Amino acid sequence: MTELPKTFDPAEIERRWYAHWEENDLFHPDRPGAEPWTIVNPPPNVTGSLHIGHALDNTLQDILARHARLKGKDALWVVGTDHAGIATQMVVERQMALKQQKRTDFSREQFVEKVWEWKAESGGEITSQLRRLGCSMDWKNERFTMDKGFSKAVLKVFVDLYNQGLLYRDKRLVNWDPGLGTAISDLEVETREIKGSFWHLRYPLEDGSGYIHVATTRPETMLADMAVAVNPQDERYTALVGKNVRLPITGRLIPIVADEHADPSLGSGAVKITPGHDFNDFEVGKRAGMKAGEMLNMLDAKANVTQTSDGLIPAELLGLSTADARKSVVARLKDEGFLVPHVDKEGAEHDAEPRTIQTPYGDRSGVVIEPWLTDQWYVDAATLAKPAIEAVRSGAVKVVPASWEKTYFNWMENIQPWCVSRQLWWGHRIPAWFGDDGKVYVALTAEEAQAQAGPSVKLEQDPDVLDTWFSSALWPFATMGWPDEANPTLHGRYPNDVLISGFDILFFWDARMMMQGIHFMKDVPFRTLYLHGLVRAADGAKMSKSKGNVVNPLGLIDQYGADALRFFMAAMESQGRDIKMDEKRVEGYRNFATKLWNAARFCQSNGIGASKTLDAPEATLAVNKWIIAETIQTVQAVDLALADYRFDGAANAIYQFAWSRFCDWYLELIKPVLSKVEGPVLSSNPSPSGEGQGVGEASQSGTSAALPGPEADETRAVAGWVLDQILVLLHPFMPFVTEELWSKLGARDYELIVAKWPMADARSMDAEASREIDWLIRLVSEVRAARNELGVTPGTRMAFHVRDADDATTARIDRQRGAIARLARIDLADGPAPATGAVQVVIDEATYVLPLEGVIDLDAERARLTKGIAAAEKERDALAGRLGNASFVERAKPEAVEKARADHAEKAAEAERLAAALARLG
């Protein structure tokens, strides 16, 4: 046994233990014959740094991985990073800009080489930070979505899907980022509220018989309008369907079509249709019979106005940005009489109506995203989605919490083609070659493509790369060696046991892994999909740099230790709910680690060390039987919680047991057993003569010798065993402090990280001993609470009388008299209890009467309590009035309403508590 330092220093312990674990390959699966258990981490961007969402996600994964090891499984936690096409290319281009260089100053191959150089020098920040969090990942087999083996899998999937007719090239609308010059995914689009305008336009009918009114927030796109839509049920326009209008400025003739997209209750009920620049309009255009190749495009890759295929846009508008084009178009419409003025409440006319507009921006470029019609590569997601839908319906994949299933089904059943091409240089280059014969050849290599085309055809490879979600969708099996079927890792590791993911990437990553995994591996990629919420700011707001409310997890680790942050994440992770960041709670869990440290030091100083048995030791003393039963019940609670992925339930079960049952009660109850003090001892067996009065100070009848050696030895053995169980149970949540304590409490055959998970053996439970100590704890707790409410000083000893106690309770009081005296500071008195001027505590059938005469000023105490009740009731009623005001509940911020409700509940409870204390005075 090595003596623990007085001060708990998380930083030193964390550095030392993580280095030890990694250097000794303790995260690497190496248990031949053991049941395999596998989880893969959502690969963070190679450009990234640890944020609070990573801390939550990886903490939950590490809890499961460490728990699996302790259960004897051959646990593999796959670690790796994503090449993050856009983000990485931007980082490198920014570095080049500092040297007055541009990407286009170099060849593609030279630029890609520069990215690899950056990756080698600076691409490991996120992985070092995951180590600081304590993540027990298999670093010996770290993967990268651009490493050679992974790239082989990516290319094979692309070629196979193409040959199977599930991947094709098509002209469709995409989210186009003019700043980056590439298509981007929905996840890379952020919507901002922008103060804009709503213009009302007048489109003349071709026959000169009148006009049809439309409204738009983007008048410049009328240069590429191809129709006006009206609802087929709108009687105002029935006679106009099929007729043409002549567009102002361009003079283009476009039809009036019937489509339910037009809402008769909004504006004029007529909608301008620009299928080349609006996702809804694209669908309307297709329903109207327009082919994608025929849809007009009025913007280039930089979102500047370009000529449409019919050549009708005036030359003076070409080359303008969308903002400048808007000004010019509005001015011309106004001059030519096609702009309908907006009349405000005061009767004044304006060119447009002010509106707040939800506008899409690129999350990295910061520019407005344009729906843009372009040729891209697409995956037939609808076909791949069908078996993935069935996997969840059949239970082959269990979604936790199940409430996400409805959202999953809704998205998957209405899934759109998946655009997988990006206009970048960094990434997996698409294995497709365009021939001068007008054909496209898809193959794993240029040589294979040339063989397909024939020697006379000149080929040029597609310059685009694949979306990073395309490659990361292969993560559960490409990291295992696929497509090398002979790779032993692939067998027994697929499917993975569980995937932990934020709900925000359910469709971008989780669903796509299911589609690709089922298609290529003929089985689901994971058996369970656990979706956690977001970590929000303390007020419930979403964290963002612009709001200045982002919390740095590394700063929290520096201040409180990784164990405290991890435990906070687990304790607050309640299925289906977001987590509100609360630094005070993190600090509280640091205090929990410190309390456990001090408890271990107390044990060391009293000869309690490492347990020599996995099973509970034999016990004769009631207090030892009780703590063994409490330990077993805690193991059961943690087992059930983890089986159901109730991280909060598991963490809180351990917390309550370790803090309250073990540290606060058990160690206090056994102090007289461990130290040679005068006083009665806790007996487990009633004595007919009344001997064995309990843990505590000297009884009224005199003193007794210290507990005999065998009972002290029993207590040390039990206490050591219980402390070991706590360390094992707590290890997945707080790996550092538990491993340190485990190593210092005595010689071990193995380290805690590979110890054995406790068995919940109910045969070791003694129900009667548990009931007796639980009774003792309730009695002491109620007496302490009553003393505290009445302002009795802690050191004041009080007498107590017992009324209505049955024989069993009388026997318990006799056995536990010393413990009651020591812990509650009360002594059993002879004679009848006073009728008034006493506090009464009721436990089960018995009433415990504590006379207050001479202890406190009864009249002053009644006055204090009466005043306190009145103040609490006044605040309670005022808060009830606010909450009963519908205007306050509807208009106030949600966090203000929530606080008012919490304050109301607090004041109501305070009033009840003080009233109960007053009633006790009699």
Secondary structure, DSSP 8 states (H G I E B T S, - for coil): -----SS--HHHHHHHHHHHHHHTTTTS---TTS-EEEEE----BTT----HHHHHHHHHHHHHHHHHHHTT-EEEEE-EEB--HHHHHHHHHHHHHHTT--GGGS-HHHHHHHHHHHHHHHTTHHHHHHHHHT----GGG-EETTSHHHHHHHHHHHHHHHHTTSEEEEEEEEEEETTTTEEE-GGGEEEEEEEEEEEEEEEEBTTSS-EEEEEES-GGGGGG--EEEE-TT-GGGGGGTT-EEE-TTT--EEEEEE-TTS-TTSTTSEEEE-TTS-HHHHHHHHHTT--GGGS---B-TTSBB---TT--S-GGGTT-BHHHHHHHHHHHHHHTT-EE-EE-TTS-EESSEEEEEEEEEETTT-SB-EEEEEEEEEE-HHHHHHHHHHHHHHTSSEEESTTHHHHHHHHHHT---EE-EE--SSS-B--EEEETTS-EEE-SSHHHHHHHH-TTS-EEE---EE-HHHHHTTHHHHTTTTT-TT-GGGTTTSSEEEEEEEGGGIIIIIHHHHHHHHHHHSS-SEEEEEEE--EE-TTS----TTTT----HHHHHHHH-HHHHHHHHHHH--TT--EE--HHHHHHHHHHHHHHHHHHHHHHHTT----S-SS-----SHHHHHHHHHHHHHHHHHHHHHHTT-HHHHHHHHHHIIIIIIIIIIHHHTHHHHS--SS----SS--TT-----SSS-BTTB------HHHHHHHHHHHHHHHHHHHHHHTTTSHHHHHHHHHHSS--SS-GGG-------GGG--HHHHHHHHHHHHHHHHHHHHHHHTT--TT--EEEEEES--HHHHHHHHHTHHHHHHHH-EEE--S---SSSEEEEEETTEEEEEE-TTTS-HHHHHHHHHHHHHHHHHHHHHHHHHHT-HHHHHHS-HHHHHHHHHHHHHHHHHHHHHHHHHHHH-
